[in-house]
Amino acid sequence: MALGAASTSILVAACGGDAPKTETTTAPVETPEEVPAETAPAATADCNDLSGLTEAEIKQREAVAYVTVSTDAEKNCGNCRFMQEGTQANGCNGCQLFKGPVVPEGNCKSWFKKDA
Ligand code: SF4
């Protein structure tokens, strides 16, 4: 059985053959602007960077067993009388006992309670 022209049109229409094609577009994905390093806030400063210290200065830190995270919640640089707030590069804290930065969460065996 041969199909006539009308039958062919019905079959094509039924499968969507005559339907206009719609283009799907995707919105461009916006990427956040990057903050140039020179304008980044000081909070991102690495206060564990010892690259400016001599080997002898690093040994002084090791001699008092300075660590960047205290194992005693009651004793840390933040409540030690020897911590010097913001005296180092990039606003990092220092310690009266040795050169270089310390962080408030740090500790060493010379910790001494800060006066209230
Ligand atoms: S003496 Fe030790 S605990 Fe105190 S600020 Fe210096 S490194 Fe931190």
Backbone and ligand atoms as CSV (ligand in chain L), in Angstrom:
chain,resi,resn,atom,element,x,y,z
A,1,MET,N,N,0.832,-1.187,0.000
A,1,MET,CA,C,0.000,0.000,0.000
A,1,MET,C,C,0.874,1.247,0.000
A,2,ALA,N,N,0.637,2.095,-0.994
A,2,ALA,CA,C,1.415,3.325,-1.093
A,2,ALA,C,C,0.738,4.442,-0.333
A,3,LEU,N,N,1.533,5.271,0.309
A,3,LEU,CA,C,0.975,6.399,1.044
A,3,LEU,C,C,0.911,7.604,0.120
A,4,GLY,N,N,-0.157,8.363,0.192
A,4,GLY,CA,C,-0.305,9.559,-0.616
A,4,GLY,C,C,0.402,10.724,0.046
A,5,ALA,N,N,0.438,11.859,-0.624
A,5,ALA,CA,C,1.099,13.049,-0.106
A,5,ALA,C,C,0.482,13.503,1.197
A,6,ALA,N,N,-0.830,13.404,1.341
A,6,ALA,CA,C,-1.503,13.836,2.567
A,6,ALA,C,C,-1.108,12.947,3.716
A,7,SER,N,N,-1.003,11.648,3.478
A,7,SER,CA,C,-0.621,10.725,4.540
A,7,SER,C,C,0.797,11.003,5.013
A,8,THR,N,N,1.696,11.296,4.077
A,8,THR,CA,C,3.075,11.594,4.422
A,8,THR,C,C,3.161,12.825,5.306
A,9,SER,N,N,2.379,13.854,5.003
A,9,SER,CA,C,2.392,15.087,5.791
A,9,SER,C,C,1.930,14.830,7.210
A,10,ILE,N,N,0.929,13.970,7.351
A,10,ILE,CA,C,0.411,13.660,8.685
A,10,ILE,C,C,1.482,12.942,9.506
A,11,LEU,N,N,2.138,11.984,8.867
A,11,LEU,CA,C,3.186,11.255,9.587
A,11,LEU,C,C,4.326,12.182,10.005
A,12,VAL,N,N,4.744,13.071,9.104
A,12,VAL,CA,C,5.842,14.003,9.414
A,12,VAL,C,C,5.426,14.937,10.531
A,13,ALA,N,N,4.172,15.433,10.475
A,13,ALA,CA,C,3.702,16.346,11.512
A,13,ALA,C,C,3.627,15.641,12.845
A,14,ALA,N,N,3.231,14.353,12.848
A,14,ALA,CA,C,3.082,13.620,14.094
A,14,ALA,C,C,4.418,13.407,14.789
A,15,CYS,N,N,5.497,13.301,14.032
A,15,CYS,CA,C,6.796,13.091,14.675
A,15,CYS,C,C,7.554,14.393,14.888
A,16,GLY,N,N,6.885,15.491,14.613
A,16,GLY,CA,C,7.524,16.767,14.882
A,16,GLY,C,C,8.422,17.246,13.781
A,17,GLY,N,N,8.343,16.593,12.653
A,17,GLY,CA,C,9.216,16.951,11.546
A,17,GLY,C,C,8.995,18.345,11.018
A,18,ASP,N,N,7.773,18.848,11.110
A,18,ASP,CA,C,7.499,20.192,10.604
A,18,ASP,C,C,7.580,21.256,11.691
A,19,ALA,N,N,7.762,20.840,12.925
A,19,ALA,CA,C,7.780,21.804,14.021
A,19,ALA,C,C,8.991,22.715,13.887
A,20,PRO,N,N,8.788,23.985,14.127
A,20,PRO,CA,C,9.938,24.901,14.051
A,20,PRO,C,C,10.967,24.560,15.129
A,21,LYS,N,N,12.189,24.645,14.740
A,21,LYS,CA,C,13.249,24.328,15.694
A,21,LYS,C,C,13.449,25.506,16.636
A,22,THR,N,N,13.528,25.191,17.896
A,22,THR,CA,C,13.800,26.247,18.876
A,22,THR,C,C,15.239,26.073,19.355
A,23,GLU,N,N,15.911,27.156,19.397
A,23,GLU,CA,C,17.289,27.103,19.864
A,23,GLU,C,C,17.326,27.241,21.374
A,24,THR,N,N,18.070,26.410,21.983
A,24,THR,CA,C,18.237,26.541,23.429
A,24,THR,C,C,19.540,27.277,23.683
A,25,THR,N,N,19.424,28.273,24.488
A,25,THR,CA,C,20.626,29.044,24.820
A,25,THR,C,C,20.862,28.960,26.319
A,26,THR,N,N,22.061,29.005,26.679
A,26,THR,CA,C,22.397,29.028,28.103
A,26,THR,C,C,23.005,30.373,28.431
A,27,ALA,N,N,22.590,30.894,29.554
A,27,ALA,CA,C,23.116,32.186,29.977
A,27,ALA,C,C,24.606,32.038,30.283
A,28,PRO,N,N,25.382,33.034,29.952
A,28,PRO,CA,C,26.815,32.949,30.273
A,28,PRO,C,C,27.023,32.876,31.779
A,29,VAL,N,N,27.932,32.050,32.178
A,29,VAL,CA,C,28.219,31.897,33.600
A,29,VAL,C,C,29.121,33.043,34.037
A,30,GLU,N,N,28.671,33.731,35.067
A,30,GLU,CA,C,29.477,34.845,35.559
A,30,GLU,C,C,30.533,34.336,36.526
A,31,THR,N,N,31.717,34.819,36.348
A,31,THR,CA,C,32.789,34.444,37.265
A,31,THR,C,C,33.102,35.642,38.151
A,32,PRO,N,N,33.337,35.384,39.437
A,32,PRO,CA,C,33.628,36.514,40.317
A,32,PRO,C,C,34.939,37.188,39.928
A,33,GLU,N,N,34.943,38.503,40.117
A,33,GLU,CA,C,36.171,39.225,39.796
A,33,GLU,C,C,37.267,38.836,40.771
A,34,GLU,N,N,38.433,38.680,40.243
A,34,GLU,CA,C,39.551,38.350,41.122
A,34,GLU,C,C,40.084,39.621,41.768
A,35,VAL,N,N,40.448,39.506,43.034
A,35,VAL,CA,C,41.008,40.646,43.750
A,35,VAL,C,C,42.518,40.623,43.564
A,36,PRO,N,N,43.057,41.694,43.008
A,36,PRO,CA,C,44.517,41.720,42.845
A,36,PRO,C,C,45.205,41.568,44.196
A,37,ALA,N,N,46.326,40.862,44.199
A,37,ALA,CA,C,47.027,40.569,45.450
A,37,ALA,C,C,47.374,41.830,46.228
A,38,GLU,N,N,47.764,42.910,45.532
A,38,GLU,CA,C,48.193,44.107,46.252
A,38,GLU,C,C,47.046,44.816,46.959
A,39,THR,N,N,45.773,44.527,46.571
A,39,THR,CA,C,44.655,45.165,47.247
A,39,THR,C,C,43.910,44.191,48.143
A,40,ALA,N,N,44.399,42.958,48.266
A,40,ALA,CA,C,43.745,41.979,49.132
A,40,ALA,C,C,43.862,42.428,50.583
A,41,PRO,N,N,42.864,42.123,51.406
A,41,PRO,CA,C,42.920,42.552,52.813
A,41,PRO,C,C,44.075,41.896,53.557
A,42,ALA,N,N,44.565,42.589,54.582
A,42,ALA,CA,C,45.712,42.099,55.347
A,42,ALA,C,C,45.406,40.796,56.058
A,43,ALA,N,N,44.109,40.480,56.236
A,43,ALA,CA,C,43.747,39.254,56.944
A,43,ALA,C,C,44.272,38.015,56.235
A,44,THR,N,N,44.597,38.154,54.968
A,44,THR,CA,C,45.106,37.003,54.233
A,44,THR,C,C,46.619,36.853,54.386
A,45,ALA,N,N,47.259,37.767,55.132
A,45,ALA,CA,C,48.707,37.696,55.298
A,45,ALA,C,C,49.088,36.392,55.982
A,46,ASP,N,N,50.224,35.859,55.553
A,46,ASP,CA,C,50.693,34.611,56.148
A,46,ASP,C,C,51.551,34.946,57.360
A,47,CYS,N,N,50.982,34.787,58.536
A,47,CYS,CA,C,51.706,35.088,59.771
A,47,CYS,C,C,52.515,33.886,60.245
A,48,ASN,N,N,52.703,32.925,59.371
A,48,ASN,CA,C,53.587,31.795,59.668
A,48,ASN,C,C,54.768,31.781,58.695
A,49,ASP,N,N,54.915,32.870,57.952
A,49,ASP,CA,C,55.994,32.950,56.963
A,49,ASP,C,C,57.303,33.324,57.659
A,50,LEU,N,N,58.260,32.440,57.624
A,50,LEU,CA,C,59.547,32.669,58.289
A,50,LEU,C,C,60.652,32.955,57.281
A,51,SER,N,N,60.278,33.274,56.044
A,51,SER,CA,C,61.282,33.422,54.987
A,51,SER,C,C,62.245,34.584,55.239
A,52,GLY,N,N,61.856,35.570,56.064
A,52,GLY,CA,C,62.742,36.702,56.327
A,52,GLY,C,C,63.694,36.478,57.494
A,53,LEU,N,N,63.635,35.319,58.105
A,53,LEU,CA,C,64.463,35.062,59.291
A,53,LEU,C,C,65.734,34.308,58.945
A,54,THR,N,N,66.744,34.534,59.770
A,54,THR,CA,C,67.992,33.789,59.595
A,54,THR,C,C,67.823,32.408,60.233
A,55,GLU,N,N,68.774,31.555,59.959
A,55,GLU,CA,C,68.726,30.216,60.540
A,55,GLU,C,C,68.818,30.284,62.062
A,56,ALA,N,N,69.643,31.204,62.565
A,56,ALA,CA,C,69.794,31.364,64.020
A,56,ALA,C,C,68.477,31.831,64.650
A,57,GLU,N,N,67.782,32.734,63.969
A,57,GLU,CA,C,66.499,33.228,64.494
A,57,GLU,C,C,65.449,32.120,64.504
A,58,ILE,N,N,65.483,31.294,63.511
A,58,ILE,CA,C,64.544,30.169,63.475
A,58,ILE,C,C,64.868,29.190,64.598
A,59,LYS,N,N,66.142,29.014,64.886
A,59,LYS,CA,C,66.533,28.106,65.987
A,59,LYS,C,C,66.054,28.646,67.334
A,60,GLN,N,N,66.014,29.970,67.497
A,60,GLN,CA,C,65.503,30.558,68.736
A,60,GLN,C,C,64.024,30.204,68.925
A,61,ARG,N,N,63.285,30.221,67.838
A,61,ARG,CA,C,61.868,29.855,67.907
A,61,ARG,C,C,61.726,28.386,68.284
A,62,GLU,N,N,62.586,27.584,67.699
A,62,GLU,CA,C,62.528,26.147,67.985
A,62,GLU,C,C,62.972,25.850,69.417
A,63,ALA,N,N,63.883,26.661,69.947
A,63,ALA,CA,C,64.397,26.427,71.298
A,63,ALA,C,C,63.290,26.556,72.350
A,64,VAL,N,N,62.302,27.413,72.085
A,64,VAL,CA,C,61.188,27.549,73.038
A,64,VAL,C,C,59.988,26.715,72.598
A,65,ALA,N,N,60.185,25.921,71.558
A,65,ALA,CA,C,59.154,24.993,71.069
A,65,ALA,C,C,57.871,25.717,70.645
A,66,TYR,N,N,58.069,26.821,69.902
A,66,TYR,CA,C,56.893,27.542,69.397
A,66,TYR,C,C,56.125,26.672,68.414
A,67,VAL,N,N,54.803,26.623,68.576
A,67,VAL,CA,C,53.919,25.936,67.636
A,67,VAL,C,C,52.802,26.897,67.243
A,68,THR,N,N,52.247,26.720,66.068
A,68,THR,CA,C,51.213,27.639,65.579
A,68,THR,C,C,49.831,27.315,66.125
A,69,VAL,N,N,49.670,26.140,66.704
A,69,VAL,CA,C,48.382,25.782,67.320
A,69,VAL,C,C,48.677,25.197,68.703
A,70,SER,N,N,48.232,25.911,69.727
A,70,SER,CA,C,48.472,25.455,71.097
A,70,SER,C,C,47.706,24.168,71.394
A,71,THR,N,N,48.323,23.306,72.156
A,71,THR,CA,C,47.635,22.081,72.571
A,71,THR,C,C,46.902,22.299,73.889
A,72,ASP,N,N,47.087,23.472,74.490
A,72,ASP,CA,C,46.416,23.807,75.741
A,72,ASP,C,C,45.489,25.001,75.478
A,73,ALA,N,N,44.192,24.770,75.579
A,73,ALA,CA,C,43.214,25.807,75.265
A,73,ALA,C,C,43.342,27.029,76.178
A,74,GLU,N,N,43.941,26.855,77.338
A,74,GLU,CA,C,44.078,27.962,78.296
A,74,GLU,C,C,45.357,28.768,78.086
A,75,LYS,N,N,46.277,28.230,77.308
A,75,LYS,CA,C,47.579,28.891,77.132
A,75,LYS,C,C,47.886,29.058,75.658
A,76,ASN,N,N,47.813,30.294,75.195
A,76,ASN,CA,C,48.167,30.577,73.805
A,76,ASN,C,C,48.776,31.972,73.723
A,77,CYS,N,N,49.343,32.284,72.582
A,77,CYS,CA,C,50.004,33.580,72.422
A,77,CYS,C,C,49.031,34.738,72.681
A,78,GLY,N,N,47.772,34.529,72.336
A,78,GLY,CA,C,46.780,35.582,72.500
A,78,GLY,C,C,46.578,36.014,73.938
A,79,ASN,N,N,46.871,35.126,74.899
A,79,ASN,CA,C,46.722,35.532,76.307
A,79,ASN,C,C,48.064,35.454,77.049
A,80,CYS,N,N,49.133,35.596,76.286
A,80,CYS,CA,C,50.487,35.577,76.858
A,80,CYS,C,C,51.011,37.011,76.969
A,81,ARG,N,N,51.690,37.292,78.045
A,81,ARG,CA,C,52.194,38.652,78.264
A,81,ARG,C,C,53.308,39.036,77.289
A,82,PHE,N,N,53.901,38.087,76.616
A,82,PHE,CA,C,55.009,38.390,75.704
A,82,PHE,C,C,54.578,38.686,74.270
A,83,MET,N,N,53.317,38.458,73.960
A,83,MET,CA,C,52.868,38.733,72.588
A,83,MET,C,C,52.782,40.234,72.361
A,84,GLN,N,N,53.228,40.664,71.184
A,84,GLN,CA,C,53.195,42.071,70.796
A,84,GLN,C,C,52.268,42.195,69.598
A,85,GLU,N,N,51.127,42.823,69.835
A,85,GLU,CA,C,50.118,42.906,68.776
A,85,GLU,C,C,50.553,43.773,67.603
A,86,GLY,N,N,50.482,43.219,66.412
A,86,GLY,CA,C,50.684,43.969,65.171
A,86,GLY,C,C,52.069,44.556,64.962
A,87,THR,N,N,53.088,44.029,65.588
A,87,THR,CA,C,54.430,44.611,65.457
A,87,THR,C,C,55.212,44.056,64.267
A,88,GLN,N,N,54.685,43.048,63.617
A,88,GLN,CA,C,55.411,42.415,62.503
A,88,GLN,C,C,54.820,42.844,61.162
A,89,ALA,N,N,55.485,42.455,60.098
A,89,ALA,CA,C,55.030,42.774,58.748
A,89,ALA,C,C,53.605,42.272,58.540
A,90,ASN,N,N,52.856,42.985,57.724
A,90,ASN,CA,C,51.477,42.628,57.373
A,90,ASN,C,C,50.536,42.632,58.567
A,91,GLY,N,N,50.909,43.329,59.641
A,91,GLY,CA,C,50.037,43.426,60.807
A,91,GLY,C,C,50.044,42.188,61.674
A,92,CYS,N,N,50.970,41.291,61.422
A,92,CYS,CA,C,51.056,40.078,62.247
A,92,CYS,C,C,51.608,40.435,63.629
A,93,ASN,N,N,51.334,39.572,64.587
A,93,ASN,CA,C,51.818,39.773,65.949
A,93,ASN,C,C,53.246,39.267,66.083
A,94,GLY,N,N,53.945,39.797,67.079
A,94,GLY,CA,C,55.299,39.351,67.369
A,94,GLY,C,C,55.392,38.843,68.791
A,95,CYS,N,N,56.576,38.403,69.156
A,95,CYS,CA,C,56.836,37.913,70.512
A,95,CYS,C,C,58.089,38.619,71.025
A,96,GLN,N,N,58.087,38.982,72.288
A,96,GLN,CA,C,59.241,39.671,72.873
A,96,GLN,C,C,60.463,38.760,72.971
A,97,LEU,N,N,60.264,37.461,72.891
A,97,LEU,CA,C,61.362,36.529,73.138
A,97,LEU,C,C,62.154,36.133,71.900
A,98,PHE,N,N,61.600,36.340,70.728
A,98,PHE,CA,C,62.318,35.982,69.499
A,98,PHE,C,C,61.760,36.759,68.325
A,99,LYS,N,N,62.459,36.733,67.215
A,99,LYS,CA,C,62.050,37.475,66.021
A,99,LYS,C,C,61.042,36.667,65.198
A,100,GLY,N,N,60.294,37.412,64.396
A,100,GLY,CA,C,59.343,36.785,63.483
A,100,GLY,C,C,57.928,36.809,64.040
A,101,PRO,N,N,56.988,36.449,63.196
A,101,PRO,CA,C,55.572,36.517,63.587
A,101,PRO,C,C,55.128,35.344,64.455
A,102,VAL,N,N,54.105,35.608,65.258
A,102,VAL,CA,C,53.411,34.542,65.995
A,102,VAL,C,C,51.914,34.754,65.769
A,103,VAL,N,N,51.167,33.704,65.937
A,103,VAL,CA,C,49.707,33.800,65.784
A,103,VAL,C,C,49.058,33.633,67.160
A,104,PRO,N,N,47.896,34.267,67.378
A,104,PRO,CA,C,47.238,34.179,68.684
A,104,PRO,C,C,46.960,32.750,69.134
A,105,GLU,N,N,46.795,31.846,68.186
A,105,GLU,CA,C,46.497,30.445,68.527
A,105,GLU,C,C,47.758,29.657,68.878
A,106,GLY,N,N,48.915,30.302,68.702
A,106,GLY,CA,C,50.182,29.610,68.937
A,106,GLY,C,C,50.510,29.464,70.413
A,107,ASN,N,N,51.665,28.888,70.656
A,107,ASN,CA,C,52.094,28.656,72.041
A,107,ASN,C,C,53.564,28.263,72.049
A,108,CYS,N,N,54.201,28.445,73.185
A,108,CYS,CA,C,55.557,27.920,73.377
A,108,CYS,C,C,55.746,27.642,74.853
A,109,LYS,N,N,56.878,27.049,75.209
A,109,LYS,CA,C,57.064,26.663,76.600
A,109,LYS,C,C,57.411,27.851,77.506
A,110,SER,N,N,57.545,29.060,76.943
A,110,SER,CA,C,57.784,30.244,77.757
A,110,SER,C,C,56.503,31.033,78.022
A,111,TRP,N,N,55.359,30.452,77.694
A,111,TRP,CA,C,54.083,31.155,77.907
A,111,TRP,C,C,53.982,31.658,79.345
A,112,PHE,N,N,53.490,32.897,79.476
A,112,PHE,CA,C,53.286,33.477,80.798
A,112,PHE,C,C,52.000,34.290,80.739
A,113,LYS,N,N,51.124,34.034,81.673
A,113,LYS,CA,C,49.781,34.666,81.650
A,113,LYS,C,C,49.865,36.187,81.625
A,114,LYS,N,N,49.105,36.752,80.676
A,114,LYS,CA,C,49.023,38.206,80.554
A,114,LYS,C,C,48.214,38.761,81.727
A,115,ASP,N,N,48.628,39.901,82.249
A,115,ASP,CA,C,47.875,40.553,83.324
A,115,ASP,C,C,46.500,40.949,82.796
A,116,ALA,N,N,45.507,40.813,83.637
A,116,ALA,CA,C,44.135,41.135,83.234
A,116,ALA,C,C,43.936,42.610,83.008
L,1,SF4,S1,S,56.290,33.602,74.788
L,1,SF4,FE1,FE,55.506,31.869,73.648
L,1,SF4,S2,S,53.321,31.805,74.109
L,1,SF4,FE2,FE,54.068,33.831,74.652
L,1,SF4,S3,S,53.731,35.093,72.836
L,1,SF4,FE3,FE,55.829,34.299,72.718
L,1,SF4,S4,S,55.595,32.432,71.489
L,1,SF4,FE4,FE,53.545,32.947,72.212
